[in-house]
Amino acid sequence: MKNIAITIFIALVAVVMGLYLITFQVRETESALVTRFGKPVREITEPKLYFKWPAPIERVHKFDSRMQVFEADLGETTTKGAVPIIVNTYVVWRIAEPLKFLNSVGTVKEAEVKLYSQITDTQNRVIGQHSFGEFVNSDAAKIKFKQIEAEMLADLEQTLSDEYGIEIKTLGIKQLKVSKDVTVKVFERMKAARNRRTEATIARGEAEATKIRADANLKKTELLAAAEARAKAIRGQGDAEAAKYYKLLEEEPELAMFLRNIEALEKILKERTTIVIRDDSEPFKLLREIPSLELK
């Protein structure tokens, strides 16, 4: 019995070792490349159990297919106007083509060396095409961070995909720094720009105020002229009315005063009016002097 147990154990061990030599598993987070005598025969991205010839006939090279983040060190570059800036760029990447990656890079560590070199070249090339004002500006509309990052991503992903089988998903500028001397110059330019805008605003305000004052003076002149014309017309009308009375006064003084009193009384009693005055006051004494009419 003892010999049978040992035999079974040895057989199980042999089976397990055999399975280990001819099978391999690809997980959800992996991709694999199978080579036969050093030549690639299969690229595998679907996770499951696979069979292979035992080594050294076939070998399996596994790669992490998850997204990875690589952050380059702070590096100095210059903008279009030769203004030095310090940037810190990061990328999110993954191994997209295992065969190309294996042949050109080999390991993740080597891939990061390639990434650093390519990011540096891309920074110098793309940032050198943009002015400093597109990175730092008091006018937010003139800052083109998103556009610059997109240009860097397009420049970088083409090279890495074609040469190394690496896919770049995201690129971003994490930090942007400038030296003390550059900072002073930047603030001086910003201050000068703000002063120019302030002066332009004041000039526009003064021009508008001058226009408003001119319009007001014109309207004032027009209103005064209209009022003067109206006053002259009223004075003319009054003088004409007075002339009638003057003529009557010259001819029949008593009749003229009588007519003047009648006109005044008519105007006063035109509406329903209550007046308490002496009955011998002008022109109300006319009411007392009205002769009574008796019916016969």
C-alpha positions in Angstrom: 0.0 0.0 0.0 2.8 2.2 0.9 4.4 1.7 -2.5 1.1 2.4 -4.3 0.7 5.7 -2.4 4.2 6.8 -3.3 3.6 5.9 -7.0 0.4 7.9 -7.0 2.1 10.9 -5.5 4.9 10.7 -8.0 2.4 10.4 -10.8 0.5 13.5 -9.5 3.7 15.5 -9.2 4.7 14.5 -12.8 1.3 15.5 -14.1 1.5 18.8 -12.3 5.0 19.5 -13.6 3.9 18.4 -17.1 0.9 20.8 -17.0 3.2 23.6 -15.7 5.5 23.0 -18.6 2.9 23.0 -21.3 0.2 25.5 -20.0 0.2 29.1 -19.0 -2.5 31.6 -17.8 -3.1 35.1 -19.0 -4.8 37.3 -16.4 -7.2 40.2 -17.0 -4.4 42.7 -16.4 -1.9 41.0 -18.7 -1.0 40.4 -22.4 1.4 37.8 -23.6 3.7 37.0 -26.5 4.7 33.4 -27.3 8.0 32.8 -29.1 9.1 29.6 -30.7 12.9 29.2 -30.9 13.0 33.0 -30.4 10.6 33.9 -33.1 7.1 35.3 -32.2 4.2 33.0 -33.0 1.3 34.4 -31.0 0.1 37.6 -29.3 -2.5 37.0 -26.6 -4.7 39.6 -25.0 -7.7 37.5 -23.9 -7.5 36.2 -20.3 -7.7 32.4 -20.0 -5.6 29.2 -19.8 -3.4 28.4 -22.8 -1.2 25.5 -24.0 2.3 25.7 -25.3 5.3 23.6 -26.1 7.7 23.3 -23.1 10.8 25.4 -23.0 13.1 25.9 -24.7 10.8 25.2 -27.7 8.4 27.9 -26.7 8.7 30.8 -24.2 5.9 33.1 -22.9 6.7 36.8 -22.3 4.0 38.5 -20.2 3.4 42.2 -20.0 1.2 44.4 -17.7 -1.5 45.7 -19.9 -2.9 48.2 -17.3 -2.5 51.9 -17.6 0.6 53.2 -16.0 1.6 56.7 -15.0 5.1 58.1 -15.7 6.1 61.5 -14.5 9.2 63.1 -15.9 11.5 65.2 -13.8 11.4 68.9 -13.8 13.1 70.2 -16.9 14.0 73.6 -18.3 13.1 74.6 -21.8 12.5 77.9 -23.6 9.4 79.4 -25.2 9.2 81.0 -28.6 10.5 84.3 -27.3 13.5 82.6 -25.6 12.0 82.9 -22.2 13.1 80.0 -20.0 10.5 78.0 -18.1 10.6 74.9 -16.0 7.9 72.2 -16.7 7.0 68.9 -15.2 5.1 66.6 -17.6 3.4 63.3 -16.9 1.9 60.7 -19.2 -0.6 57.8 -18.8 0.6 54.9 -21.0 0.2 51.2 -21.6 1.8 48.4 -23.7 -0.4 48.2 -26.8 1.8 45.9 -29.1 3.7 43.3 -27.1 5.9 42.2 -30.0 7.1 45.7 -30.9 7.5 46.5 -27.3 9.6 43.3 -26.7 11.8 43.9 -29.7 12.4 47.6 -29.2 12.3 48.1 -25.4 12.0 44.8 -23.5 11.2 45.9 -20.0 9.1 48.6 -18.3 12.3 50.1 -16.8 13.7 50.6 -20.3 10.4 51.9 -21.5 10.5 54.6 -18.9 14.0 55.6 -20.1 12.6 55.9 -23.6 9.6 57.9 -22.3 11.8 60.4 -20.5 13.9 61.0 -23.6 10.9 61.4 -25.9 9.0 63.7 -23.4 12.1 65.9 -23.2 12.3 66.2 -27.0 8.6 66.8 -27.3 8.7 69.6 -24.7 11.5 71.4 -26.4 10.0 71.1 -29.8 6.3 72.0 -29.0 6.9 74.6 -26.2 9.5 76.3 -28.4 6.6 77.1 -30.9 4.6 79.0 -28.3 5.2 82.3 -26.6 5.4 82.8 -22.9 2.1 84.7 -22.9 0.3 81.5 -23.8 1.5 80.0 -20.5 1.2 82.9 -18.1 -1.1 85.8 -18.9 -3.5 88.1 -17.0 -6.0 87.5 -19.7 -7.3 83.9 -19.3 -8.5 83.8 -22.9 -4.9 84.0 -24.1 -3.6 81.0 -22.1 -3.4 77.9 -24.3 -2.5 75.1 -21.9 -5.0 72.7 -23.4 -3.9 73.3 -26.9 -0.2 72.9 -26.0 -0.8 69.7 -24.1 -2.8 68.3 -27.1 0.1 69.2 -29.5 2.6 67.5 -27.2 0.3 64.4 -27.0 0.0 64.2 -30.8 3.7 64.6 -31.2 4.6 62.0 -28.6 2.0 59.3 -29.2 2.9 58.9 -32.9 6.6 58.2 -32.2 6.0 55.9 -29.3 3.4 53.9 -31.1 5.3 53.5 -34.3 8.7 52.7 -32.7 8.0 51.1 -29.3 4.4 49.7 -29.4 3.4 52.1 -26.5 0.0 53.8 -26.4 -0.2 57.2 -24.7 -3.7 57.9 -23.3 -3.1 61.2 -21.5 -0.5 63.9 -21.3 -0.5 66.8 -19.0 1.8 69.5 -17.6 1.7 69.0 -13.9 3.9 72.0 -12.9 5.1 75.2 -14.5 7.7 77.3 -12.9 9.7 80.4 -13.9 12.8 82.0 -12.4 12.8 85.0 -10.2 14.1 87.3 -12.9 11.5 86.1 -15.4 8.8 86.5 -12.7 9.7 90.2 -12.2 9.7 90.8 -15.9 6.4 89.1 -16.3 4.7 91.2 -13.6 6.2 94.3 -15.1 4.6 93.4 -18.5 1.3 92.6 -16.8 1.4 95.9 -14.9 2.1 97.8 -18.1 -0.7 96.0 -19.9 -3.1 96.8 -17.1 -2.0 100.5 -17.2 -2.6 100.6 -20.9 -6.1 99.1 -20.5 -6.8 101.6 -17.7 -5.7 104.6 -19.8 -7.8 103.3 -22.8 -10.8 102.9 -20.5 -10.4 106.4 -19.1 -10.0 107.9 -22.6 -13.2 106.1 -23.8 -15.0 107.4 -20.7 -13.8 111.0 -21.3 -14.8 110.8 -25.0 -18.3 109.5 -24.0 -18.6 112.3 -21.3 -17.7 114.9 -23.9 -20.3 113.6 -26.3 -22.9 113.5 -23.5 -22.1 117.1 -22.5 -22.2 118.2 -26.1 -25.6 116.6 -26.6 -26.9 118.1 -23.4 -25.7 121.6 -24.4 -27.4 121.2 -27.8 -30.7 120.2 -26.2 -30.4 123.0 -23.7 -29.9 125.5 -26.6 -32.8 124.1 -28.5 -35.1 124.2 -25.4 -34.0 127.7 -24.5 -34.7 128.8 -28.1 -38.1 127.2 -28.1 -38.9 128.7 -24.7 -37.8 132.1 -25.9 -39.9 131.8 -29.0 -42.9 130.8 -26.9 -42.4 133.7 -24.5 -42.2 136.1 -27.4 -45.4 134.7 -28.8 -47.2 135.0 -25.4 -45.8 138.5 -25.0 -47.0 139.4 -28.4 -50.4 138.0 -27.7 -50.6 139.9 -24.4 -49.5 143.1 -26.1 -52.2 142.7 -28.7 -54.8 142.1 -26.0 -53.5 145.1 -24.1 -53.6 147.2 -27.2 -57.4 146.7 -27.4 -57.9 147.9 -23.9 -55.5 150.8 -24.4 -57.5 151.9 -27.4 -60.8 151.6 -25.4 -59.3 153.4 -22.5 -58.4 156.3 -24.8 -61.9 156.5 -26.2 -64.2 155.3 -23.4 -62.3 154.7 -20.2 -65.4 153.7 -18.2 -66.6 151.2 -20.8 -63.1 149.7 -21.1 -62.9 149.1 -17.3 -66.4 147.7 -17.4 -65.5 145.2 -20.2 -62.3 144.3 -18.3 -64.3 143.6 -15.2 -66.8 141.5 -17.1 -64.1 139.4 -18.6 -62.4 138.9 -15.3 -65.7 137.9 -13.7 -66.4 135.4 -16.5 -63.1 133.7 -16.0 -63.5 133.5 -12.2 -67.0 132.1 -12.3 -66.3 129.7 -15.2 -66.1 126.8 -12.8 -68.2 126.1 -9.7 -66.4 128.5 -7.3 -67.1 129.7 -3.8 -65.5 133.1 -2.9 -66.1 135.2 0.2 -65.3 138.9 -0.5 -66.9 142.2 -0.1 -69.7 142.8 -2.5 -68.4 146.2 -3.5 -65.0 144.7 -4.7 -64.1 144.8 -8.3 -65.4 143.2 -10.4 -68.1 141.6 -8.1 -69.9 144.8 -7.5 -71.3 144.4 -11.0 -73.4 141.6 -9.6 -75.0 143.9 -7.0 -75.6 146.6 -9.6 -77.5 144.3 -11.9 -81.0 145.8 -12.2 -83.8 143.7 -11.0 -86.3 142.7 -13.6 -89.9 142.5 -12.5 -92.5 140.7 -14.5 -95.6 142.6 -15.1 
